[in-house]
Amino acid sequence: MSRDAAAKTLWDKHAIMWRQPSQIIGAWWDAPEPDPRTFEYRVRGPWWDLLDEAGITLLASREYEHFVLAMNGHGGRGHLSYMPLPHPSGLAVDRDNNRLLIASTRNPNQVIEMQAISCVSSRRGGGASEAVRSSLVPKRTWFFPGSLYLHDLAFIGGKLHGNAVGQNAVVCFSDDGTYKRVWWPNSLDALGAERFDRNYLQLNSIAAGDELKSSFFSASVDAPSGRRPGHRNFLVDKRGVIFGGKTRQPICTGLTRPHSARLHQGQIWVDNSGYGEVGIVREKKLEVVARLKGWTRGICCRPGIAFVGTSRVIPRFQHYAPGLNMEESVCGIHAISTNNGSVLASIHWPQGNQIFAIEWLPTSETFGFPFRRGWTRRRAHYEQLFYRYDAIQLQDPNP
């Protein structure tokens, strides 16, 4: 091959790189379309009708499958969409402004802000369907060191906070891309500066109040020891706790790998993951509301309903799930009655893996994400969408 021919071959290769929106959003050059099997679902009960009646688009992070899923029952039909991202975990929503914040827990960590499209320009012609017009699209992203090991996200006092599991602390984020540690358990103080050096407690979720003092936080253990998360001999059975924001001390004990603590109508809800339970904290103990088949993680509450996620048990982590049958565990989301704990409806993915967080936005404001199954067959459509959308409606310069 001549030098000119070799150069052209190389240049042609360069010309096709970084052309797909999914690659740009996740800064992920070889991002594949998720395996279609991970989207195949089964529903039990009036799942889509329930979402339609509630008027919500339900959002769920599928962390090990590397996408965030959205679903709604608009018009009595099931609608699923997704956004590919590297290892998404925590979700936080700002419903006043129809914003979604997503923690991407790879190194470096990211917090990605998405907002519903407010308009689509007429350039290149053609209108946009209602679903496209209300899609969640990326607005901005911040990069953070991987030592944060971000898990949960939540708004406290109007400011975005996150669990820095790798530093045993809760951090507050600023719009300029900086963060500061603002809360950590009292049991770490004896370690001095070393209390932020490594993950001792698996401090992994936030039940957000109006301020830090009225918030609560879950962890696998209450105090540091020589055995740390990730060690095979890290003991978890009945050692998990909920910390009070004000006291920085445990206000609930006896849990096993708790996740997804949430405040709803003045009550602390939490997933007792290692036993497939979801319940309410009462008198320093967990009052179980429902037991499900799977590693419970992800809670999102609406009046009368708690949406609770279940995951398959990853074999290398089976010692963290002493109360579960691995073979019976399913990846799914279940609508639980907050009155009696009955399962009103469910959706599950037979080939699915892990649910991390669940949140919602009004279907009237967003239909979900732009990507649908088989998006590679409609590549031109997506290229045009990301070329034409405007996430902020421009103001008239001459009102």
C-alpha positions in Angstrom: 0.0 0.0 0.0 1.3 3.4 -0.9 1.9 6.1 1.7 -1.1 8.1 0.3 -3.4 5.1 0.3 -2.3 4.3 3.9 -3.0 7.8 5.0 -6.4 7.8 3.4 -7.3 4.6 5.1 -6.3 6.1 8.5 -8.2 9.4 7.7 -11.3 7.5 6.7 -11.2 5.7 10.1 -10.8 9.1 11.9 -13.8 10.5 10.0 -16.3 8.0 11.3 -15.2 8.2 14.9 -17.3 9.9 17.6 -20.3 10.3 15.3 -23.0 8.7 17.5 -24.8 10.7 20.2 -24.6 7.8 22.6 -20.8 7.8 22.4 -20.6 11.6 23.0 -23.0 11.6 26.0 -21.2 8.9 27.9 -17.7 9.8 26.6 -17.8 6.1 25.6 -16.2 5.5 22.2 -17.2 1.9 21.7 -20.5 2.1 23.5 -22.7 -0.8 22.1 -26.4 -0.8 21.9 -27.5 -2.7 25.0 -28.3 -6.3 24.4 -32.0 -6.5 23.4 -32.5 -9.3 25.9 -32.0 -6.9 28.8 -35.2 -5.0 27.8 -37.5 -8.1 27.5 -40.0 -7.8 30.3 -43.0 -9.4 31.8 -45.7 -7.6 33.8 -48.0 -8.8 36.5 -51.1 -6.9 37.3 -52.2 -3.6 35.9 -48.6 -2.2 35.7 -49.1 0.2 32.8 -52.5 1.4 33.9 -51.1 2.1 37.3 -48.4 4.3 35.9 -50.9 6.0 33.6 -53.3 6.8 36.4 -50.4 8.2 38.5 -49.3 10.3 35.5 -45.7 9.5 36.0 -42.7 8.4 34.0 -40.7 6.1 36.2 -36.9 6.2 36.0 -34.6 3.4 37.1 -30.8 3.1 36.9 -29.6 -0.4 35.7 -26.0 0.1 36.9 -24.2 -3.1 35.7 -26.0 -3.0 32.4 -24.9 0.6 31.9 -28.1 2.4 31.1 -30.9 4.4 32.7 -34.4 3.2 31.9 -37.7 5.2 31.6 -41.2 3.8 31.4 -44.7 5.1 31.4 -48.2 3.9 30.5 -49.4 6.8 28.5 -52.6 6.0 26.6 -52.8 2.6 28.4 -49.7 1.3 26.5 -46.3 0.5 27.7 -43.5 2.8 26.6 -39.8 2.1 27.4 -36.8 4.2 26.6 -33.2 4.4 27.8 -30.0 6.4 27.9 -26.6 4.5 27.8 -24.2 5.7 30.5 -21.3 4.1 32.3 -22.4 2.4 35.5 -25.3 4.8 36.5 -26.2 4.6 40.2 -27.9 7.4 42.1 -30.8 9.5 40.7 -32.1 12.8 41.9 -35.0 14.9 40.4 -35.8 18.5 40.5 -39.5 18.4 39.6 -39.9 22.2 39.6 -37.5 22.4 36.6 -37.9 18.9 35.1 -34.3 18.0 35.7 -32.7 14.7 36.3 -29.3 14.2 38.0 -27.5 10.9 37.5 -24.4 9.6 39.3 -22.1 7.7 36.9 -19.8 5.6 39.2 -16.8 4.9 37.1 -13.4 6.4 37.4 -13.5 9.4 37.2 -17.0 9.7 38.6 -19.5 12.0 36.9 -22.7 13.7 37.8 -24.8 14.2 34.6 -27.7 16.7 34.4 -30.5 16.0 32.0 -33.5 18.2 31.2 -36.6 17.7 29.2 -36.5 19.3 25.7 -38.5 22.5 25.6 -38.3 23.0 21.9 -37.0 21.5 18.6 -35.7 23.9 16.0 -37.4 23.8 12.5 -34.0 23.7 10.7 -33.8 20.6 8.5 -37.6 20.8 8.4 -40.1 18.5 10.0 -41.9 18.5 13.3 -41.2 16.3 16.3 -43.6 13.9 18.0 -44.8 14.5 21.5 -42.5 11.8 22.8 -39.4 13.3 21.1 -40.3 16.9 22.2 -40.4 15.8 25.9 -37.3 13.6 25.9 -34.7 14.0 28.6 -31.4 15.1 27.0 -28.0 16.0 28.5 -27.5 19.6 29.6 -24.1 19.4 31.4 -21.8 17.1 33.3 -19.2 17.4 36.0 -16.2 15.1 36.6 -15.1 14.1 40.1 -12.3 11.9 41.4 -13.1 8.2 41.6 -12.2 8.2 45.3 -15.7 9.6 46.0 -17.2 6.3 44.8 -20.6 8.1 44.3 -23.8 6.2 45.1 -27.0 8.0 46.1 -27.9 11.5 45.1 -30.5 13.8 46.8 -31.5 17.4 47.1 -31.2 18.7 50.6 -32.2 22.3 51.2 -32.3 22.8 47.4 -28.7 21.8 47.0 -27.5 18.5 45.4 -25.8 16.1 47.8 -24.3 12.7 47.3 -22.9 9.7 49.2 -19.2 9.6 48.8 -18.9 6.0 49.9 -15.2 5.9 49.3 -14.8 8.8 51.8 -17.5 7.7 54.4 -19.1 11.1 54.0 -22.0 13.0 52.4 -20.8 15.7 50.0 -22.5 18.9 48.8 -21.9 19.8 45.1 -21.6 23.3 43.7 -22.5 24.5 40.2 -18.9 25.3 39.6 -18.0 21.6 39.7 -16.5 21.6 43.2 -17.7 19.6 46.3 -17.1 19.6 50.0 -17.7 17.1 52.7 -20.6 18.2 54.9 -21.5 15.2 57.0 -20.1 11.9 58.3 -20.9 9.5 61.2 -19.6 10.3 64.7 -17.9 6.9 64.9 -15.2 8.1 62.4 -14.0 11.0 64.4 -11.5 9.0 66.3 -9.6 8.2 63.1 -8.8 11.9 62.5 -7.8 12.8 59.0 -7.7 9.1 58.0 -11.5 8.8 58.4 -11.8 9.9 54.7 -9.0 7.7 53.3 -11.0 4.5 52.5 -14.4 2.9 52.6 -15.1 1.7 56.1 -18.9 1.7 56.4 -20.5 1.5 52.9 -22.4 4.7 53.7 -24.7 4.4 50.7 -28.0 6.3 50.8 -29.8 9.5 51.8 -33.3 10.0 53.2 -33.3 13.7 52.4 -34.9 16.1 54.8 -35.0 19.9 54.6 -31.5 20.1 56.0 -28.7 17.7 57.0 -29.9 17.6 60.6 -33.4 16.3 59.6 -31.9 13.8 57.1 -31.0 10.1 57.6 -28.3 7.9 56.0 -27.9 4.1 55.7 -24.7 2.1 56.1 -23.6 -1.5 56.3 -22.0 -1.1 59.7 -21.9 1.6 62.4 -18.2 1.9 63.0 -14.9 1.2 61.2 -12.9 -2.0 61.9 -10.1 -4.0 60.3 -12.7 -5.7 58.1 -13.8 -3.4 55.3 -16.4 -3.5 52.5 -15.0 -5.7 49.7 -13.2 -8.0 52.1 -14.6 -11.6 52.0 -14.7 -11.6 55.9 -16.6 -8.3 56.1 -19.5 -9.2 58.4 -22.9 -7.7 57.3 -25.7 -9.9 58.8 -27.8 -7.7 61.1 -25.0 -5.1 61.4 -26.5 -2.4 59.1 -27.8 0.9 60.5 -29.6 4.1 59.8 -27.7 7.2 61.1 -29.6 10.3 62.2 -28.3 13.5 60.6 -28.6 15.5 63.8 -26.9 13.1 66.2 -24.6 11.3 63.7 -25.4 8.2 65.7 -27.5 5.1 64.7 -31.2 5.5 65.1 -32.0 2.1 63.7 -30.0 -1.2 64.0 -30.2 -4.8 63.0 -30.3 -4.3 59.2 -28.4 -6.3 56.5 -26.8 -4.2 53.7 -29.5 -1.5 53.8 -30.0 0.7 50.8 -32.3 3.5 49.4 -33.4 5.2 52.6 -36.2 7.6 51.9 -38.4 10.0 53.8 -42.1 9.8 52.9 -44.8 11.5 54.9 -42.6 11.7 57.9 -41.6 8.1 57.9 -38.2 6.6 57.0 -38.5 3.9 54.4 -35.5 1.6 53.7 -34.6 -1.5 51.7 -33.1 -4.3 53.9 -31.4 -5.7 50.8 -29.8 -8.8 52.2 -33.2 -10.2 53.1 -35.3 -8.9 50.2 -37.3 -6.7 52.5 -38.7 -3.1 52.5 -40.0 -1.5 55.5 -40.4 1.5 57.9 -38.2 2.5 60.8 -40.1 2.3 64.1 -38.7 2.4 67.6 -35.1 1.9 66.3 -36.0 -1.3 64.4 -37.3 -2.2 60.9 -41.0 -2.9 60.6 -41.2 -5.0 57.5 -43.9 -3.9 55.0 -43.1 -6.4 52.3 -40.7 -9.3 51.4 -39.8 -9.7 47.7 -37.8 -12.1 45.6 -34.5 -10.4 45.1 -32.0 -7.9 46.5 -34.2 -4.9 47.4 -32.7 -1.6 46.2 -34.4 1.5 45.0 -37.5 3.1 46.6 -39.7 5.8 45.1 -42.9 6.8 46.9 -46.2 8.2 45.7 -49.5 8.5 47.6 -50.5 5.0 48.6 -47.7 3.3 46.6 -44.0 2.5 47.1 -42.1 1.5 43.9 -39.4 -0.9 45.1 -36.7 -2.4 43.0 -35.3 -6.0 43.2 -32.1 -7.3 41.7 -30.4 -10.6 41.0 -27.7 -11.6 43.4 -24.3 -11.3 41.9 -22.5 -14.6 42.7 -19.4 -13.0 44.1 -21.6 -11.0 46.5 -23.8 -13.8 47.7 -22.4 -13.6 51.3 -24.0 -10.2 51.5 -27.4 -11.8 51.0 -27.9 -14.4 53.7 -31.7 -14.1 53.6 -32.1 -14.6 49.8 -32.5 -17.6 47.5 -30.2 -16.7 44.6 -32.1 -18.8 42.1 -35.4 -17.1 42.9 -34.2 -13.6 42.8 -35.5 -11.4 40.0 -34.6 -8.0 38.4 -37.7 -5.9 38.6 -39.8 -3.1 40.1 -42.8 -3.7 42.2 -45.7 -1.3 43.1 -46.3 -2.0 46.8 -49.3 -0.7 48.8 -48.1 1.5 51.6 -51.2 0.6 53.5 -50.9 -3.2 53.7 -47.7 -4.2 51.8 -49.5 -6.1 49.0 -48.0 -6.1 45.6 -50.3 -4.1 43.3 -48.4 -4.7 40.1 -44.9 -5.6 38.9 -42.6 -5.5 36.0 -39.5 -7.7 35.8 -36.8 -8.4 33.3 -35.9 -12.2 33.1 -32.4 -11.4 31.7 -32.0 -8.3 33.8 -29.3 -7.7 36.4 -29.3 -4.8 38.9 -31.6 -2.0 39.8 -29.9 0.8 41.8 -32.3 3.8 42.1 -35.8 4.6 41.2 -37.4 8.1 40.7 -40.2 9.8 38.8 -41.1 12.8 36.7 -44.6 13.8 35.4 -45.4 12.2 32.1 -46.9 15.6 31.1 -43.4 17.0 31.2 -41.2 14.1 30.0 -41.8 10.9 28.1 -38.4 9.5 29.0 -35.2 9.2 27.0 -34.7 9.6 23.3 -33.3 6.0 22.7 -35.6 3.1 22.0 -34.8 -0.5 21.4 -33.3 -0.9 17.9 -32.1 2.7 17.8 -29.2 1.7 15.5 -31.8 1.1 12.7 -33.0 4.7 13.1 -29.6 6.3 13.4 -30.4 9.3 11.2 -33.5 10.1 13.4 -31.3 10.3 16.5 -28.6 12.3 14.8 -31.3 14.9 13.8 -32.8 15.0 17.2 -29.5 15.8 18.9 -28.7 18.3 16.2 -32.0 20.2 16.6 -33.1 20.1 20.2 -32.9 23.1 22.6 -33.2 22.3 26.3 -33.7 26.0 27.1 -36.4 28.1 25.5 -34.8 31.3 24.3 -36.3 34.6 25.4 -37.4 37.2 22.9 -34.6 39.8 22.8 -37.2 42.5 22.1 -40.1 41.9 24.5 
